Each structure stands twice: as structure tokens, then as C-alpha cells.
Amino acid sequence: MKRINVGLVGFGTVGTGVVRVLKENSRIIRDRLGCEVVLKRIADRDIERDRGVDVPGEILTTSVDDVIDDPEISIVVELIGGTTAARDIILKAFERGKHVVTANKALLSTHGREIFQSAAEKGLGIGFEASVGGGIPIIKALREGLAANRVRSIYGIINGTANYILTRMTNEGGRFEEVLKDAQARGYAEADPTYDVEGIDTAHKLAILIDLAYGTYISLDDIYTEGITRITGIDVAFAREFGYKIKLLAIAKCEDGLVEARVHPTMIPLSHPLSPVDGVFNAVHIDGDVVGPVMFYGQGAGMMPTASAVVADVIDMSRDIMKSTGSRIPPLNCTKDAVRDIRIKRIEDIEVPYYLRFSAMDRPGVLSRISGVLGTHNISISSVIQKGRRKGGAVPLVIITHNASERELRSAVEEIEKLDVVVDRTMYIRIEETGGGTA
């Protein structure tokens, strides 16, 4: 029976999962593929630590070149992370005529153009299913299952750490700092959680989804990114009272040739399909012009879900190797001539409803003064809640607006915060009622 040899670079958590899948499901893989997938080499800086999975000592090496330069290895799996050494490994693997599988979203969102173009020029495959959504086959869906569609919108909960924190705040009323500390203790958040809670990890993943959906290379600088660190229990409670949940969403919409690309805390109706996606789970909601709305849900991280996606890419590439077809699907799911720049809609130009929470003095006429400023900026009010009485003190005043321009909203908030009846910073959160957009 034919053998296809694989080299693994990076024997950490996900690398260990890949080894387990290849060993434990070897018969399933062989039956579905018609050949054996053999793990021929594993490179890692530490080859002494016990990973809880048995591998022959002779396949372990501390030299990446032992993998890349091996003429019998057809597929290199890069799982070291980072954007420097990983980039060099992948490009060198292409130079040696090897297909590549990676889970590295930070690398692809920053160096995707170079890597994808190199793969295309050499007719080699680049698999990156595990870079977005862990075990959820969202990359395959965009590249294959939805290939006949113009993608009108993408809404994604694609960071498990942020979703876990917001879920705990919603269900238990915990403070952000307390829930984050607990998430770190449980292993759901890194010691330095910046990339997760500030939306940076989500932006990396959204960049990849936009590249695939619209056949382009988007810069991370074009994705408006805002994290969840300012969300409070008060906002979570008011959201529930208005019939919403707060989620950190990755949002892409295409309308009239303009693409919105943004990551931020968002209020969505309790009836929205993304609303019940809780804990560390991920989900991506896509609206295609032909298929309509579809949603993909599952575990977005972790050893085995991510390994599942990595090995799926290995199987896909092995099929291409077996048929001697080269890579059937271009990296961006379109021909080189069809890759195009897109026009980005600036965050200041979007129009959505807003949740506004002011800390206002409990005096007569305060609401009329605030609503008057909003009115001069063409912002109309849908609902108002003012709770608690604190004579002479500040109380929360919450307003839900109809659709409003972000530019006008910011100008209005800046003006309102100068009023002598408003103290502290104003909290505003964008609301997304439904998916939509036309390509």
C-alpha cells in the first residue's frame, strides 16, 4: 500500500494531538484515503519531555532541517506558532516542493499574501483549517461548500476565552476582572490575555475569513478592533432587560462593493442564532446570496478539536498527492487574476443602533438635555431606562437608539460628556439586529 510521509514541526499541545489522531485513527484514515499516512519525523526544541503519547525515539529531532530536507516527506505540518521562524519554515518547505499544513492564524493574517502566493506559484497546497474555529470546518465551507455564493455577511464568535468571560458575566453576574482570573486558573485564558480580551486574536481570524470570502488580502490595520475590558455587569444586565446578549463578534459585511471589517463587543437579540453560543464554544454565521443563512458551531480550540482540523488538511493533501493533481483549490479559492483589492468601509461610516449608558446626575431636565444633543446629531431614541434615585448624585441613564451614524454618535457623545450633568465616560455598544448585506 502506498505511503505518504508527513513531517511535524512543533510537538506542543496541538502537535501531540496530531500524533494521537494519526495513531489512534490510522485505520479510519487508511480506509478513507486508500493509503497510509506515516509520521516520519517530529522536530521540536524539547524532545525529552513526556507528552503522554508513544513515538519511536528515532523519529524525534531538534533540527527543523531534518524534516524540511527529507526527500521522502511530502507534507510538512507547522505548529510552532509565531510569525518569524514559522514563516521561514513554510517558505523553505515550499522551496523543497512540500505541501504545508498550519494552524497559525497570526502568521497567515500578517504574511498571508507572501505565503499564499508562494504556494500558488509552485502548485503546492497550503492547508489552514485549524487557523480559525479549531475543529469547526469553516475554511472548507468557504473554499468548497459555499464556493457558488457571494458572501453577504459573516458574524463570528471565534475566541473562546472572550466568550467564556462574557458568558460567566451574563449567567453569574461576575465582574470582568474576577471572571478573567478564574478563566486563567482553569486554563481558558493565557497568563497574558491581551490578544484574547482586546480582540486581536479575533481580528487575526477575521482577516483570514475575509481573504477567503472576498478573494483579497486584507490588512489587519483595516479591521477595526475593540476588546471587552470595559464591559461591566451593569451593561450585561441592561442588555438582558432590552432583550439582548453581549458577544465579542467578528463582523464582515459586503454591500455595494464596500466591506465592513470590525471586531468589537456587540449586542445581539436573544433570538439570534449566535445568542446561545456560550462558554468556550465558537460559532460562525454566514449569509450567502444563494444558500441564505448557515451557521457552524463547535469547539474552537483545544488539543483534539484543533488536531482534527490539522489532520483533515493532511488527508485532503494526501488525496491530491495520490491523484498527482497538485493542489486542486487555490489558497484564496479563486484564480490569481481574480484576487483583488477591496474597499473598506471605515468604522465612522457604519450605521447601526447603539446602546448608550450615561452616568447622569439625578436632576430634572437631564434626559431632555441629553436627547437634545442626540437630536442635533440626527440620532433618534428607541428606548430609555433610568433606574435608581440618588438625589444630587449620579445614576445610570440608558438609551437605545435607532440606526445612527458612528461618526455622529461619537460627536454626540463627546458633546454630551461636556455637560455639567454627566459624569464619567459614556459606554456605547453597537447593536446588530440581523445578518445581511448584498455583495
C-alpha positions as CSV (number, residue, x, y, z in Angstrom):
1,M,0.0,0.0,0.0
2,K,1.2,3.5,-0.9
3,R,2.6,5.6,2.0
4,I,2.6,9.4,2.3
5,N,5.1,10.7,4.7
6,V,4.5,13.6,7.0
7,G,6.9,15.7,9.0
8,L,5.7,17.6,12.1
9,V,7.4,20.8,13.3
10,G,6.2,21.6,16.8
11,F,5.4,18.9,19.4
12,G,3.4,21.0,21.8
13,T,-0.3,20.7,22.7
14,V,-1.7,20.6,19.2
15,G,1.3,18.6,17.9
16,T,0.7,16.0,20.5
17,G,-3.0,15.9,19.4
18,V,-2.0,15.4,15.8
19,V,0.2,12.5,16.8
20,R,-2.6,10.9,18.7
21,V,-5.1,11.3,15.8
22,L,-2.7,9.8,13.3
23,K,-2.0,6.8,15.6
24,E,-5.5,6.2,17.1
25,N,-7.4,6.7,13.9
26,S,-4.9,5.3,11.5
27,R,-7.2,2.6,10.2
28,I,-10.1,5.1,9.6
29,I,-7.6,7.4,7.7
30,R,-6.2,4.5,5.7
31,D,-9.7,3.2,4.7
32,R,-10.9,6.7,3.6
33,L,-7.7,7.6,1.8
34,G,-6.6,4.3,0.3
35,C,-3.0,4.8,1.5
36,E,-1.1,5.0,4.8
37,V,-0.2,8.4,6.3
38,V,3.1,7.9,8.1
39,L,4.5,10.4,10.6
40,K,8.2,10.1,9.6
41,R,9.8,13.0,11.5
42,I,9.0,15.2,14.5
43,A,11.1,18.3,15.2
44,D,10.9,20.2,18.4
45,R,13.4,22.0,20.7
46,D,12.4,19.7,23.6
47,I,12.3,16.0,22.6
48,E,12.8,14.7,26.1
49,R,9.5,15.7,27.8
50,D,6.8,13.1,28.1
51,R,3.8,14.1,26.0
52,G,1.7,11.0,27.0
53,V,1.9,9.5,23.6
54,D,4.4,6.9,22.4
55,V,6.6,7.7,19.4
56,P,9.7,6.0,18.3
57,G,12.8,7.8,19.5
58,E,14.5,7.7,16.1
59,I,11.9,10.0,14.5
60,L,12.5,12.8,17.0
61,T,14.9,15.5,16.2
62,T,15.8,19.0,17.4
63,S,16.6,20.1,13.8
64,V,13.8,21.5,11.6
65,D,16.1,20.9,8.6
66,D,15.8,17.1,9.3
67,V,12.1,17.5,8.4
68,I,12.3,20.0,5.5
69,D,15.3,18.4,3.8
70,D,14.0,14.9,3.9
71,P,13.1,14.0,0.3
72,E,10.7,11.3,1.4
73,I,8.5,13.8,3.3
74,S,5.6,15.2,1.2
75,I,3.7,17.2,3.8
76,V,5.1,19.5,6.5
77,V,2.9,20.4,9.4
78,E,3.9,23.6,11.1
79,L,2.7,24.0,14.7
80,I,5.3,26.2,16.4
81,G,3.3,29.5,16.2
82,G,4.8,32.9,15.9
83,T,5.4,34.9,12.7
84,T,9.1,34.7,12.1
85,A,10.5,31.2,12.3
86,A,7.2,29.7,11.2
87,R,7.2,31.9,8.1
88,D,10.8,30.8,7.2
89,I,9.9,27.1,7.7
90,I,6.8,27.3,5.5
91,L,8.6,29.2,2.7
92,K,11.5,26.8,2.8
93,A,9.2,23.8,2.7
94,F,7.6,25.2,-0.5
95,E,11.1,25.6,-1.9
96,R,11.7,21.9,-1.3
97,G,8.4,21.1,-3.1
98,K,6.5,20.1,0.0
99,H,2.8,20.8,0.8
100,V,2.2,22.6,4.1
101,V,-0.4,22.5,6.9
102,T,-0.5,25.1,9.6
103,A,-2.8,26.3,12.4
104,N,-1.0,29.7,12.5
105,K,-3.6,32.5,12.3
106,A,-1.3,35.2,13.3
107,L,1.2,34.3,10.6
108,L,-1.5,34.0,7.8
109,S,-3.2,37.3,8.8
110,T,0.1,39.1,8.6
111,H,2.1,37.2,5.9
112,G,-0.7,35.5,4.1
113,R,-0.1,37.2,0.8
114,E,3.5,36.0,0.6
115,I,2.7,32.5,1.8
116,F,-0.4,32.0,-0.4
117,Q,1.3,33.4,-3.5
118,S,4.3,31.1,-2.9
119,A,2.1,28.1,-2.7
120,A,0.2,29.1,-5.8
121,E,3.3,29.7,-7.8
122,K,4.7,26.3,-7.0
123,G,1.4,24.5,-7.4
124,L,1.5,23.3,-3.8
125,G,-1.1,23.0,-1.1
126,I,-1.4,25.2,2.0
127,G,-3.9,23.8,4.5
128,F,-5.0,26.1,7.3
129,E,-8.4,24.8,8.5
130,A,-7.2,24.8,12.1
131,S,-6.4,28.6,12.0
132,V,-10.0,29.6,12.5
133,G,-12.6,27.9,14.7
134,G,-10.5,25.0,15.9
135,G,-12.4,21.8,14.9
136,I,-15.1,23.7,13.0
137,P,-14.7,23.2,9.2
138,I,-15.3,26.8,8.4
139,I,-12.4,27.2,6.0
140,K,-13.5,24.1,3.9
141,A,-17.0,25.5,3.9
142,L,-15.9,28.9,2.4
143,R,-13.5,27.3,0.0
144,E,-15.8,24.5,-1.2
145,G,-19.3,24.2,0.2
146,L,-20.2,27.9,-0.3
147,A,-18.0,28.4,-3.4
148,A,-21.0,29.3,-5.5
149,N,-22.1,32.2,-3.2
150,R,-21.5,35.8,-2.9
151,V,-20.9,36.2,0.9
152,R,-23.1,39.0,2.1
153,S,-22.1,38.8,5.8
154,I,-20.1,36.9,8.3
155,Y,-20.7,37.1,12.1
156,G,-18.4,35.0,14.2
157,I,-17.8,34.2,17.9
158,I,-14.3,33.0,17.3
159,N,-12.4,33.5,20.5
160,G,-13.3,31.0,23.3
161,T,-11.6,33.0,26.1
162,A,-13.6,36.2,25.5
163,N,-16.8,34.2,25.0
164,Y,-16.2,32.3,28.3
165,I,-15.7,35.5,30.2
166,L,-18.9,37.2,28.7
167,T,-20.9,34.0,29.3
168,R,-19.9,33.9,33.0
169,M,-20.6,37.6,33.4
170,T,-24.0,37.1,31.8
171,N,-25.1,34.0,33.7
172,E,-23.5,34.7,37.0
173,G,-23.1,38.4,37.2
174,G,-19.4,38.3,37.8
175,R,-17.0,41.2,37.3
176,F,-14.7,41.1,34.3
177,E,-11.5,41.0,36.5
178,E,-12.8,38.2,38.7
179,V,-14.0,36.1,35.8
180,L,-10.7,36.6,33.9
181,K,-8.7,35.4,36.9
182,D,-10.9,32.3,37.2
183,A,-10.5,31.7,33.4
184,Q,-6.8,31.8,33.8
185,A,-6.9,29.4,36.7
186,R,-9.0,26.9,34.6
187,G,-6.6,27.2,31.6
188,Y,-9.1,29.0,29.4
189,A,-7.1,32.2,29.4
190,E,-3.4,32.8,29.0
191,A,-1.2,34.4,31.7
192,D,-1.1,37.4,29.3
193,P,-4.7,37.5,27.9
194,T,-4.2,40.7,25.8
195,Y,-4.7,39.1,22.4
196,D,-7.9,37.4,23.6
197,V,-9.7,40.1,25.6
198,E,-8.6,43.0,23.4
199,G,-10.0,41.3,20.2
200,I,-6.6,40.9,18.5
201,D,-6.9,37.1,18.1
202,T,-10.4,37.5,16.7
203,A,-9.1,40.1,14.2
204,H,-6.4,37.7,13.0
205,K,-9.1,35.1,12.3
206,L,-11.5,37.5,10.7
207,A,-8.7,38.6,8.3
208,I,-8.4,35.0,7.1
209,L,-12.2,34.7,6.7
210,I,-12.4,37.9,4.7
211,D,-9.5,36.9,2.5
212,L,-11.4,33.7,1.6
213,A,-14.9,35.2,1.3
214,Y,-13.9,38.1,-1.0
215,G,-10.7,36.8,-2.7
216,T,-8.4,39.5,-1.3
217,Y,-5.6,40.3,1.1
218,I,-6.9,42.5,3.9
219,S,-4.5,44.3,6.3
220,L,-5.1,44.0,10.0
221,D,-4.9,47.8,10.1
222,D,-8.2,47.8,8.1
223,I,-10.0,45.8,10.7
224,Y,-11.5,48.0,13.5
225,T,-10.7,46.1,16.7
226,E,-12.1,46.7,20.2
227,G,-12.0,44.4,23.2
228,I,-14.2,43.5,26.1
229,T,-12.3,45.0,29.0
230,R,-14.8,47.9,29.5
231,I,-17.9,45.7,29.7
232,T,-19.4,45.7,33.1
233,G,-22.1,43.7,34.9
234,I,-24.3,46.8,34.6
235,D,-24.2,46.6,30.8
236,V,-24.8,42.9,30.8
237,A,-27.9,43.4,33.0
238,F,-29.3,46.2,30.9
239,A,-28.7,44.2,27.7
240,R,-30.8,41.4,29.1
241,E,-33.5,43.8,30.1
242,F,-33.7,45.1,26.5
243,G,-33.7,41.5,25.1
244,Y,-30.0,41.3,24.1
245,K,-26.8,39.4,24.9
246,I,-23.3,40.9,24.6
247,K,-20.9,38.9,22.5
248,L,-17.4,39.7,21.1
249,L,-18.2,39.5,17.4
250,A,-16.1,39.3,14.3
251,I,-18.2,41.1,11.6
252,A,-17.7,41.3,7.9
253,K,-20.4,42.7,5.5
254,C,-20.3,43.4,1.9
255,E,-22.7,45.9,0.4
256,D,-22.4,48.0,-2.8
257,G,-18.7,46.9,-3.1
258,L,-17.8,48.2,0.4
259,V,-16.7,45.7,3.0
260,E,-17.2,46.3,6.7
261,A,-14.4,44.6,8.8
262,R,-14.7,45.0,12.5
263,V,-14.3,43.3,15.9
264,H,-16.0,44.6,19.0
265,P,-18.4,43.8,21.8
266,T,-21.9,43.7,20.2
267,M,-25.4,43.4,21.5
268,I,-27.4,40.7,19.6
269,P,-31.1,39.8,20.2
270,L,-31.7,36.8,22.3
271,S,-33.4,35.2,19.3
272,H,-30.3,35.4,17.2
273,P,-28.7,32.0,16.4
274,L,-25.4,33.2,17.9
275,S,-27.0,34.2,21.2
276,P,-27.0,30.7,22.9
277,V,-23.3,30.1,21.9
278,D,-21.8,30.1,25.4
279,G,-18.6,29.1,27.2
280,V,-15.5,28.3,25.2
281,F,-17.5,27.3,22.1
282,N,-17.2,29.1,18.8
283,A,-19.7,29.7,16.0
284,V,-19.7,31.4,12.6
285,H,-22.9,32.6,10.9
286,I,-22.6,33.2,7.2
287,D,-25.2,34.7,4.8
288,G,-24.7,33.7,1.2
289,D,-26.8,35.1,-1.7
290,V,-27.7,31.7,-2.9
291,V,-27.7,29.5,0.2
292,G,-29.1,32.1,2.6
293,P,-28.1,31.9,6.3
294,V,-26.0,29.0,7.6
295,M,-24.2,28.5,10.9
296,F,-21.2,26.4,12.0
297,Y,-20.8,25.6,15.7
298,G,-18.3,23.6,17.8
299,Q,-15.2,23.7,19.8
300,G,-12.9,26.5,18.7
301,A,-9.7,25.4,20.4
302,G,-8.1,22.6,22.4
303,M,-5.8,19.8,21.6
304,M,-8.1,17.3,19.9
305,P,-10.5,19.7,18.0
306,T,-7.6,21.6,16.5
307,A,-5.8,18.3,15.7
308,S,-8.9,17.1,13.9
309,A,-8.7,20.1,11.6
310,V,-5.0,19.7,11.0
311,V,-5.3,16.0,10.1
312,A,-8.2,16.8,7.8
313,D,-5.9,19.0,5.8
314,V,-3.3,16.3,5.7
315,I,-5.9,13.9,4.3
316,D,-7.0,16.4,1.7
317,M,-3.4,17.0,0.5
318,S,-2.8,13.2,0.5
319,R,-5.7,12.8,-1.9
320,D,-4.2,15.4,-4.2
321,I,-0.8,13.6,-4.0
322,M,-2.4,10.3,-4.7
323,K,-4.0,11.6,-7.9
324,S,-0.9,13.6,-8.8
325,T,-3.1,16.7,-9.4
326,G,-1.2,19.3,-7.4
327,S,-3.4,21.5,-5.3
328,R,-7.0,21.4,-6.6
329,I,-8.1,24.5,-4.8
330,P,-6.2,27.8,-4.9
331,P,-5.3,29.3,-1.5
332,L,-7.9,32.1,-1.7
333,N,-10.4,29.9,-3.6
334,C,-10.0,31.9,-6.8
335,T,-7.6,32.3,-9.6
336,K,-4.6,34.5,-9.4
337,D,-6.1,37.0,-11.8
338,A,-9.3,37.2,-9.7
339,V,-7.6,38.2,-6.5
340,R,-8.5,41.9,-5.9
341,D,-8.2,44.7,-3.5
342,I,-11.4,45.6,-1.7
343,R,-12.7,48.9,-0.5
344,I,-13.1,49.0,3.3
345,K,-15.9,50.9,4.9
346,R,-14.5,52.9,7.8
347,I,-15.9,52.4,11.2
348,E,-17.0,56.0,11.3
349,D,-19.3,55.4,8.3
350,I,-21.2,52.4,9.6
351,E,-24.9,52.9,10.7
352,V,-26.3,50.6,13.4
353,P,-28.4,51.0,16.5
354,Y,-26.5,51.8,19.7
355,Y,-26.7,51.1,23.4
356,L,-25.7,54.2,25.4
357,R,-25.1,54.3,29.1
358,F,-24.5,57.7,30.7
359,S,-23.7,58.4,34.3
360,A,-26.0,61.3,34.8
361,M,-27.0,63.5,37.7
362,D,-30.4,62.8,39.2
363,R,-31.9,66.2,38.3
364,P,-35.0,67.3,36.4
365,G,-34.4,68.0,32.7
366,V,-31.3,65.8,32.3
367,L,-32.9,63.5,29.8
368,S,-34.1,66.4,27.7
369,R,-30.7,67.9,27.6
370,I,-29.0,64.6,26.5
371,S,-31.8,63.8,24.0
372,G,-31.5,67.3,22.6
373,V,-27.8,66.8,21.8
374,L,-28.6,63.5,20.2
375,G,-31.3,65.1,18.1
376,T,-28.9,67.7,16.8
377,H,-26.7,64.8,15.5
378,N,-29.6,63.1,13.8
379,I,-29.8,60.3,16.4
380,S,-33.3,59.3,17.4
381,I,-34.2,57.4,20.6
382,S,-35.9,54.0,20.6
383,S,-36.0,53.2,24.3
384,V,-34.9,54.7,27.6
385,I,-34.3,53.3,31.1
386,Q,-33.3,55.2,34.2
387,K,-33.0,53.2,37.4
388,G,-32.5,54.2,41.0
389,R,-32.8,57.6,42.5
390,R,-29.8,59.3,44.1
391,K,-30.8,62.9,44.8
392,G,-27.9,65.1,43.9
393,G,-25.9,62.1,42.8
394,A,-25.2,60.2,39.5
395,V,-27.4,57.3,38.3
396,P,-27.2,55.2,35.1
397,L,-29.3,56.5,32.2
398,V,-29.5,54.0,29.4
399,I,-30.7,54.8,25.9
400,I,-31.2,52.5,22.8
401,T,-31.1,54.4,19.6
402,H,-32.4,53.7,16.1
403,N,-29.9,53.4,13.3
404,A,-27.3,56.1,13.7
405,S,-24.0,57.0,12.1
406,E,-20.9,56.1,14.1
407,R,-19.4,59.5,13.2
408,E,-22.4,61.4,14.5
409,L,-22.7,59.1,17.6
410,R,-19.1,59.8,18.6
411,S,-19.5,63.6,18.1
412,A,-22.7,63.5,20.2
413,V,-21.1,61.5,23.0
414,E,-18.2,63.9,23.0
415,E,-20.6,66.9,23.3
416,I,-22.7,65.2,26.0
417,E,-19.7,64.4,28.2
418,K,-19.0,68.1,28.4
419,L,-22.4,68.7,30.0
420,D,-22.3,69.6,33.7
421,V,-25.0,66.9,34.4
422,V,-22.9,64.0,33.1
423,V,-20.0,62.4,35.0
424,D,-17.6,59.7,34.0
425,R,-17.1,58.2,30.5
426,T,-20.0,57.1,28.4
427,M,-20.3,53.5,27.5
428,Y,-21.6,52.7,24.0
429,I,-22.1,49.3,22.4
430,R,-23.1,48.6,18.8
431,I,-26.2,46.5,18.2
432,E,-26.6,44.0,15.4
433,E,-30.3,43.1,14.9
434,T,-29.9,40.7,11.9
435,G,-27.4,39.4,9.4
436,G,-27.5,40.9,6.0
437,G,-25.8,42.9,3.2
438,T,-25.5,42.5,-0.5
439,A,-22.3,41.8,-2.4
